[in-house]
């Protein structure tokens, strides 16, 4: 029987099951079946392939490190055949193939110990040197954790029970130190450099011949992604404080490093702020015990120190390098060859990078999208890509509900009302819960100058802004936000029809670059978002994914109906069930789509009976009084009904005139902004305002309704003559 070289726990070999991932193993076996999954091994580069890196573990065993397991681009690895590399064994398959994972630690010094795995068992390097390669459990019993080079003498069980009080007081607590409780934790936190502690905070009771305590060894840094198997151990973490919140008990700090985010509880006294000088953005080193709190990993803080100067710069540079590597998409490829999408390929990559960076930095992401089928599908596409990354980044099970949120918009404009609501929410989250300011993502909205006031308010507080919109956006928006993805602002060839693109198509391409693992889940979404004339490339893509034309139609109609009800809510789970229920199980979508059709057909029948067909310069124009013959507070919406009326009608123009709003649907390219300018001249007392730019609608004073309608018909006739 020996003791764990990390925590001193009695074990058969040299490392307990909780600390195998803290040790670098040297493999001397001859068969893949001898490898132990989850262990980290020292290997050497054997060669490259398009899909990854082959690594020799020992002399006779080779595994594959797939490019998807790397924390950087395969092409960026500065490794040559024969170079040493540290990898984790993820799986040994029945056929002998070995799946490897990348180790963030690429140096012996970054591990907390080293063990040689031989066919006859595990041995320590010093045992091989001292005993000619034979294992000695007796000598290992007195080996302090993480200090293989420090010689100590063996202590018997009786000696351990009679350890002097001064030596006992110097040992830190772990999950195995029953009976020490909070007093021993306090002793650990205040121990001096002469105290005998292990690298995990739990030392074996060892004494030299003179009964002097063994000199302490500083804790090696642990990364957040490695603490899952260290519950009960003391660890040291380095990173940035990305959140602070005060509870009725402890203060909870959110700490992020290059591998993840974890919460750390520090207790001063009930409801009193611990470490009051520590704020969001501080770079710190933290030591504490890994615990599970209601199922989530959490650190019970023992020491928390803000770093300055060179120490801060070192960690900041490491974090920034890791963020840059993790934020940039590893694969740049659109869902299909689409000439319109190609014009904004750089912007798609920039948008994906901004979203990925927010995830890595543990910043909340707020997706604002129009409450339409296209808006909901586009927002759900981004959500589908972001959620798994949130789960990987954070140790809290409920992180997906805190770090990404969809908030539907009433319309396509990010006005001051919406911006004020977002700013109020984010400032409250910052001040009450210590959250960072979010990344605001505008989807199927925010592409015109109507949204500039809202962007200016966000800019005052330093909140990043990102726009994905298929409408004819204004150039001024590009200067007001960090990234804008809109083909209308790109150098689009005149032969490319901008109407053959939807926001969902753009968002699905962004989402595929945010998270390539969900690319297959997104392939049918562009086809779902087109109400008619689905481009062949996207129809084929959906078909190959298992979604035929009927399946896509049902999902579009079902989402359109659910978008109307409780339009201010994201309906995350319901929308996901409608869109991602699987190609072979569309019962829910079919059921909701049937309701959509029934409601739409009833309203269409009423609307058709009340259409007025006018001849304007040889063109037939369908005019409907939307205030009198469309239900304003029931499904379908005015815009959706006008869209369907125009698609099914024979008239080249459909004009909807309400109490104070005017909508135009046309087979030709009509610039609503130009129409509004004309009406300002011809009906100067009508208070004309264009909402939503070239693709928007016109507001006017209800008292000038008749004059506005006639002036609009005349202006349309002149424009399209």
QUIPEZI-V485482 format. One line per field, one symbol per residue. phi: phi as a letter, one per 30 degrees, with the letter a starting at -180 (. if undefined). burial: b if it has 24 or more other C-alpha atoms within 12 Angstrom, else e. A space follows every 50 residues. Layout:
phi=???
burial=???
This chain:
phi=.cbddcciddbdcbbdddcedcccccccdbbddddcdidcbdbbdclcbd clbcbdcicbbbbccdedddcadedddcbcejddacbcddacdddjdccc cdcdcbaeddcclbbccceckdbcedddddcijddbdddddcdddibdcc dbcdcdeddddceeeddddddddbdccdjdiddddddddcdddddcbcdc jbcddbbddcidddedcedddccddcdeccdjcdbccblcdcabbccdcd cccccbbdclbbcbcbccaeicddhdddbejdcbcbbacdbcchjcdacd dcbbbdcbidddddddddddddddddddedbcaddbdbdddddcdddddd dddddddddddicdbcccbddbedddddddddddddeddddddcdddcdd cccbbcbdcdjcccdddddddddeddddddddbiddddccccbhaidcde cddddddddeciddbbbbaddddcdddddcbdbbcaedccdddedddddd bbddddddddddddbddceddcdcdedddddahdeedddddddddjcded dddddddddddddddhddcdheddddddcbdjdcbcdddddddddedddd dddddddddcdccccbhicdbccbdddcbbddcbdddeddddededdcdc ddbbccccdbbbcbbbdcdccdddddddddddbdcdidbccjieccbcca dddceddddddddddddddcd
burial=ebbbbbbbbbeebbbbbbbbbbbbbbbbbebbebbbbbbbbbbbbbebee ebbbbbbbeebbbbbbbbbbbbbbeeeeeeeeeebbbbbbbbeeeeebbb bbbbbeebebbbbbbbbbeebbbbbbbeeeeeeebbbebbbbbbbbbbee ebbbbeeeeeeebeeebbbbbbbbbbbeeeeeebbebbbebeeebbbbbb bbbbbbbeeeeebbbbbbbbbbbbbbbbbbbbbbbbbbbbbbbbbbeeeb bbbbbbbbbbbbbbbbbeeeeebbbeebbbbbbbbbbbbbbbeeeebbbb bbbbbbbeeeeeeebbeebbebbbbbbbbbbbbbbbebbbbbbbbbbbbb bbbbbbbbbbbbbbbbbbbbbbbbbbbbbbbbbbbbbbbbbbbbbbbebb ebbbbbbbbbbbbbbeebbeebbebbeeebeebbbbbbbbbbbbbbbbbb bbbbbbbbbeeebbbbbbbbbbbbeebbebbbbbbbbbbbeeeeeeebbb bbbbbbbbbbbbbbbbebbbbbbbbbbbbbbbebbebbbbbbeebbbbbe bbbbbbbbbbbbbbbebebbbbebbbbbbbebbeebebbbebbeebbebb eebbeebbeebebbebeebbbbbbbbeebbbeeebbbbbbbbbbbbeebe bbbbbbbbbbbbbbbbeeebbbbbbbbbbbeebeebbbbbbbbbbbbbbb beebbebbbebbbbbbbeeee
